[in-house]
Amino acid sequence: MTAAAPPLCRPVALPRDHEMARSILVVDDEESIIQSLDGILTDEGWDVQTASNGKAALEKIEEEIPDLVLLDIWMPELDGIDTLVRIKEAYPHLQVVMMSGHATIETAVKATKLGAYDFIEKPLSLEKVLLTTQNALEYNQLANEVSLLREREEGRRRITGESPVIRELKDQIRIVAPTNAWVLISGENGTGKELVAHTIHRRSKRTHKPMVEVNCAAIPEELIESELFGHEKGAFTGAGAMKRGKFDLAHEATLFLDEIGDMSLKAQSKTLRILQEQKFERVGGSKTIRVDVRVIAATNKDLEAEIEKGTFREDLYFRLNVIPIRVPPLRERVEDIPALIQEFTEEFSLDANLPSKRFSEEAVDILKRYPWPGNVRELKNLVERLVIMTASGEIGAGDIPLPFNRTREGEDGFEASLEGFDTYREARAEFEKAFISRKLESFGGNVSQTAEAIGIERSNLHKKIKAYGLDKRT
């Protein structure tokens, strides 16, 4: 039983920053404290419940979980510390602020280690109570928002579908993820190789650290060593400070080498040595740095064919290809298209703050018949366009444009458009423009990938993009 404490006196009003009533449970065996806190917190706009002991507090929490608990330490039967332990066991995310007039520093430290948000000494100061309460509630709100964002991000990074090939892919990931085995992911552009890499890392023992990503196709050859291994200050012109490389940053984590087939032979040689030895020196440095890195690589190329052409090292291929995982193209998993459409529709409706929309069965059937050369990325781009541009709440067959909607050919589509051209040159130019525009969209605007996919030199494709004004697209 705590000694009698004077009622709290209201000083100058504190600024208030809560827009909605939050529920607070006050637990104390002293009636004067209960009454004072009840009145003051209620006046501040919070919904207050009270309990005179730990057992009653646990019963009230079981009935309705509050946003915050103000908990006295010294109470008969079940004291505050034991009550805190039981609260945290059952409701680990519930914030608890401890109160006491006789607690030692050791008691306060113990309460904090057991999960208490803060500790307030008696006699209670109104300013301290209100400030601590507001901070705890804001922290709780922030934690809930972070949790929701994580759940949303997890949802976006899940592998959608139950087709046989996707079930097999999920089984492979389930088996390999908990190990430290290196993985080589292969698949066409737009199939979701990066998603597979993130899933493997998220389910691994290294998930406590972020996965470090390297797009091997996007780094100039002269900079790739600095990017991968880091550099010392003054190592080259412009190196004004020491920089840690990707291998260094991925220590005890996962390094994702995306588009590994586009890495230069020089960089491949350097990378192979580090992969074998798990040690390196920064550019311009002499100190040997040892790392523990799990490597996941991905490519849209046939690396065995690249080895035959002499553009990819065979020894590097064998080093990376410990566990090969192939991501199937969308045309091999047509039965997953309805689930993917629903997922993307919900995602884009939420992002664009639009009312929920749906695709009609006829529209879905049309999209299931399309071959999807751009795979899931192409489908995702189309769904986003239709969600934003279709006024109706239902996206029907008539809303599906060419070339996705083969049923429109010969009506208002391709055949009808031929009437608008007088010469072969005009028709060819219009076809080329539409073809390049569609392919660029399929590959997310990546010129290098588009050029490779359609069999044209990158520089030539750049010229055509500029000539047709496709570089000005929004």
N, C-alpha and C positions, 0 to 999 in steps of 0.2 A: 504494500500500500504506500503510495507516494505521499509526501507531505503536502498539506493544503497549499495551493498556489493562488495568488491573487488573480482575479479575472483580467483578461486582456483589455487594454484601453486603446481606443482607436486614435491614431495620430493623423497627420495630414494624409489625405487619400492618395493611394499609390496609382500609377497608370495601369489601366486594364487592357489586356490584349487577347481576351478570349471572346469568340463570337457566339459560341453555343454552350449550353450548360453541360458541364462534365460532372460525372458522379464521383464523389469522394466518400470513403468510409473512414470515420474517426473511431479509433479503438482506445479506450482509456477507462480505468476503473474509478476515476475521480469524476464525480458528477459536475463539478464546477468547470473543469477543463472541457468536458463534453459540451456543456451548454455554451461556453464562450466560443469554442471553435465552430459549433453548429451555427450560431448566430452570425458570426463574422464571415464565414465562408458562404453561407446562404446569401448574405447581403452582397457579396461579391459576384453573385450570379451562378454559383455552383450548386449542384444537387447533392445534399449531404445526408448520409446515413450514419448511424452510430451503433456502437456495440460496447458493452462494459467489460468484456473479457475475451480472451483468445478463442475459446470454443464458440462463442456467439459470433465472433467475427468470421470464422471459417464457415459457419452455417449461412451467414448472409452472403458471403462471396460465392458459395455454391448456388444460392438462389439467383443471384445476379452479379456478374463480375463488374466491379467498379473500375474507373480509370486510374484511381490512386488510393492508397491506404496510408493514413497517418496512424502509426502504431506505437503505443507506449511499451516500454521494456519491462518495467516492474509491475506485474499483475499476479494475483493469486492463481493457483492451479496451473494453467498454461501460460507461461510468461511470454514476453514479446519475442525473444530470440527463437523459442520453440515454434511460436506461431509463424514467424518469418520463414523458418525452414519449411514448414508445411505449405505455406503459401507458394514459395518458390518451387517446391516439388510438383505441385499441381498446376500452378499458373506462372511459369518462368518469366513471362513477359510483363507481368503485373508489377508496376512500380510501387515501392514501399518506402516511406520516410519514417525513421525511428525517432521517438521522443523519450527523454528521460532527464530527471533532475539529479540522479545519483550515479550515473554511469561513469565508468573510468574510460581512459583512452583505449585500453585493451578491449573493452566492450564495444566501443564505437568501431574500432578496426575490425573486430569479429563480425559485427553486423554488416559492415561494408563488404567484407569478403563473402558473406553469405548471400549477397545480392541486394542489400538495401541501397536505395538511390542516394540518400543523404541522412544526416543525423542532426536533430535539433535539441538543444539543451533547454531545460526548464530552470527558472520561470520563462515561459514562452514570450518571445518578442513578436508583435504583430507583423512588423516589417519582414522579419525572418520567415515567419510562417507563410505569409502571402507570396514572398519572393520564391521560396523553396517550392511551394505548391505549384506556382505558375511554371517554374522551370521544369519540374518533374512532369507536368502535364504536356508541356511543349516537347520535351524529350520523348515522351510516350507517343505523341502524335507523329513526330519525325520518324521514330522507330517503326510505327505502323505503315507510314508512307514508304519507307525504304523496303519493308517486307512486301508490300503490294507491288512495288516496282520490280523487285527480284522475282516475284511470282510471275509477273507479266513478262519479264525478260526470259524467264525459264520457259514460259509457254511459247514464246517466239522462237526459242532455240531447241524446241523438241522436234523429233523426226516424226512427221505426220504420215499415217498410212498403216494399213494392215494387209497389204498385198503379200504374196509369198516371198518376193524378192526383198521387200522391206522388213519382213519378219526375220528373214535370214540375216540381213544387215544388222538389225537390232541385237540378234543373238551374238554375232561376231563382236559387236561393241561391248556387250555385257561381259563376254569372256575376257577380252583383251584389256579393257579399261583399268581394272585394278592392278594390273601388272606394270612393270617398267619397260615392257617390250616396245621397240620402235615400230612404227606403222607407216606404210606407204599407201596413201589413198589415191585411187585412180578413178577417172570418170570424165564425162564430157563437160563442157562449160555449162554452168547453170544447174547442175544436178544436186548441189549441196555438199560439196566436199568440205568446205569450211565448217558447216554445221556439224558434220561427223567429227571433225577434229575437236571442236568445242565440246561435244558430248563426251568424247573419250576423256578429255582433260577433266571435265566436271565430275566424272565418275571415278577419277583416279585418286591415288593417295597424295597427289601433288596439288589438289584443288585449293589448298589454303593459299596458294600464290597464283597470280594471274598468268594466263598463257601468253607468251611473247610471240608475236606474229611478225613474219618477214615475207613481203611480197617480192620474190626473187626477180620477177619480170619488171618491177617498177624501179629498181635501184640501178643507176648507171654503173657500168663495169668498173670505172675508176674509183667509185665510192663504196663498193660492196664490202671490201675488206674493213673499212672504217665502220660500216654499219654493223657488220657481224662481230668484229673483234674489238672495236673501239680504237681510240688513239690517244696518245699523250699530247700534252700541250706543246705546240711548236713542231709537231710531227710533219706538217706540211702547211703551205700557205692557207691561211684562214682558220687553222686549228688554234684558236685563242685560248682554249681550255681543254682539260682532260675530258674525254667522253667515254662512258661505258658502252660496250657493244651489246648486241642482242644475246650472244652466248653468255656474257657476264650477267645480264639482267635475268636470264632464264635459269640461273643457278637454283637447283632443287625444285625447279618447275618444269614446264613443257615449252619447247621451242617448236613453233609451227612454221615450216618452210613451204610456203605456198608457191605454186608454179615453179617447182624445183627444176622442171625440164627446160626452163628459160634461163637458167644460171649459166654464165660463161664458163668455158673450160678452165680458165685460170682460177676463178672463184671456186669451182668444183674441187680442184686440187687442194686448195687451202682448206676448204670445208671438210674434205675427207680426212685430212690429217688431224684436225681438231676432233672430229667425230670418233676417230679411232683412239686418240690419246686422252680426250677430255681435258686438254690443257692448251693454252695459247699465250701469245704475247700481243699486247696492243700495238697498233701501228706506231712506230717510232719509239717503242719501249723495249726493255730487255727483261722485265720481271715476268716470270712464268705464273700464269693464273690457272688454277685448277677448278673445274666446275663439275657439277653433277646435273646433267641435262637429259631429259627424255625428248627424243625427236619424233615429231610427226611431220611427214612430208606429203605434199599433194601435187598432182599433175593431171593435165588434160591430154598429155601426149603419150604415145606408145614409146616408152623408154627403151624397150628392146630394139625397136626400129631406129631410135635415135642413136643407140650404141652402134648399130650397123652402119649408120651414116657418119659416125665419128664425132657426133656432137654431144654425146653424153658418156661419161666414164663408166665402164663396166664395173670397176671395183666400188665406186660410189653407189651404183645401183644395188649391188649385192649387200652393201652395208646398210642401206636404207630399207631394203625390201625384206625385213624380218617377218612382219605380219602384213601381207597384202590384203587390202580391202577395196573392193570395187563398188562404187555407188552407181546403181542402175539408172539409165535414162528414163524420162517420164513415159516414153512410149512403151516401156516394159512394165509399167505399173499403172495402167490406165484406170484400174479400179480405185486408185487413191485420189483421183482428180476431184470427185465431189467433196471429200474431206478437206483437201487443200483449198478448194474454192471457198468453202465455208470459213475456214481459218483466216484466209486473207481478207475476205469480206468483212468479218468482224473486226479484224485488226485495222483496216483502213477506215472503216466507218468510225471507229473510236478515235483514231488519230486525227481525222478531218472534222471531228465533232458533228457527224452527220447521223440522221436517224438510221436505225438498223435496216439493212437491205438484204435481199435474198435473190438467188438465181433460180429461174424456173427450171423444171425438169427438162424441158425442150432445150433450153440454153446449155444446160450441163451436158446433155447428150451430144450436142453439136461440138462442144469443146473436147469431149472424149474421143471424137473422130479425127481431131486435128493431130498431125504427127509431132508437134512440139520440138522443132530443131533447137530451140533455145532452152528447152527443159523447164524446170520449176521456175527459174528466174523469168522466163518469157511469160509463163502463166501468171506469175505474181504481178508483173508489169501490166498485163491486160486487165486483171481484176481491179487493180488500183485505178486504172483509167476509167473503167466502167462504173465503179462505185462513185467516183467524183463527177463524171459527166452525165450519168443517167439520172433523169429527174424523178422517175418513178421509183417506188419502193421495191418493185420487182424488176429484175433485169431479165428480159425475155429474149427469145430467139432472134427477134428483129433488131435487138440492140447489139448483137455480136457482129463486128465488122469483118470484112475481108482482110486477110486471107484465112482468118480463123473459121469463118462461116462459109463452108463449101456449098451450102444450099442456096446461097445468093448468087453464085456464078451463073452466068447466062441470063440473069434478070437485070438487076440494076448494077451488077458488079463488073467483072473484068471484060466480058464480051461487049457490054454496052459502052464501056469506056473506049473501045477501039474506034468508035464512030467519031471521036474527037480529034483524030490524027489524020493528016493529009499525006505525010511522008513516013517512010521507014525510019528515017533519022529521028524524027520527032517521037515516034512510038518507042524506039530503042532508048532514047534519052530519058523519057518519062518512066519507062520500066526500070532502068538502071537506078534512077533517083529513088523510086519507091522501094526497090530491092535493097539498096544500101541503107536507106533510112530504117527499114524493118530489121535488118541484120544488126545495125548499130543499137537499136532498142533491145534486141534479144540479148546482146552482150553488155548491156548496161553502159553503152557509150564508149567502151574500151576499144580503141582503134586497132591496137596490135592483135587482140584476140579476134576481132571481126575480120581483119585482113587475112589472118591465118585460116580462119574458117571458110572464107569464100575463095581462097586461092589467089590472092592478089598482093602485090608488093605494098608494104605499109606506106611508103612515100607516094605511090600512085593513088592509094585510097585517100590519103590526105588531100591530094589535088582534086579528086572528084568531090570530096565532102565540101571543100571550099567553093568549087565551081557550081555545085547545086545549092549552095547556101545552107547546107545542113549543119554547119558549125554555128549558125545563129539560132538554132532551135532552143526553145525554152523548156 
